[in-house]
């Protein structure tokens, strides 16, 4: 019995001691401690696949019931954290035009460019020297100067050459170069001092007066009378109208435009037809005692052909001795057809004196 009790007591002591030990170990258990030793990230983080490699190193072993997730020498790989990414500097470059703008000869030619950023700075990297798409400028290098064409003009002579512009008058011109071509520019259309002729410009054409002629109208102003008379055409005139055959040009004048003149004597070809006209004109005859040998004369109221004529012509009461005178016909008119002869003397009634037959 005593043995049993002793064993029981010993057992209890042992159990108690074990429990105390277990409690102690539980209360004093600590996990192991350690650190990951990381390599640098293997590439730029901007690529999206940058990683780093780690190796675990235990700095404090676990005690009692402490755990240890990793052991010294364990390896692992993880994406590179932003804080550990290597700096990425801004990347870009200058892009310049192939030719300058402006004029090198005028000292105002400029070469323009632009700064192109291909990758911005990241993770505390350095910035580019220029902003994205910033416009760049610099003086134009001689080998990039834009072509400058030759400049010149044709200088016309002050006056046209002899002749009228309407007849094709020409004017001379001389080529004057004001700027030679440079940097591969085009040549002028002609050499300096070259000459040419071309139609005379209107502003330099000499004045050309109108040209034309006087055209007579169909009819004259009145009868012309005897063409053989020194008085022909008896004051008859014909109107003439100015017909323009060439208009005035280049500030020329036309003083006769629409003019009519009536100072021209009627030409024979246009004199109107005049039929024969006759009239009796009273004549005064001398007395036969005083008449010449062959001169008609009067004696005792009778008419004698001459003073020696024995036959007389009786002059009735109310009649008069008259000479028959005619005018015409002219220009195809009809002759007088009354039986009287021009220049003959007749005894006619007084009421026929100075009348036409």
Secondary structure, DSSP 8 states (H G I E B T S, - for coil): -HHHHHHHHHHHHHHHHHHHHHHHHHHT-B--EEEEEE---SS-GGGS--EEEEEEEEEE--BTT---SS-TT-EEEEE--GGG---B--EEEEEE-SS-BS-TTTT--EEEEEEEEEE--BTT----SS-TT-EEEEE--GGG---B--EEEEEE-SS--SS-GGGT-EEEEEEEEEE--BTT----SS-TT-EEEEE--GGGS--B--EEEEEEEEEESS----TTSTTTTTT-EEEEEEEEEE--BTT---TTTT-EEEEEE--GGG---B--EEEEEE---EEGGG--TT--EEETTEEESSTT---EEE--TTEEEEEEEEE--BTT-----SS--TT-EEEEEGGGBT-B-
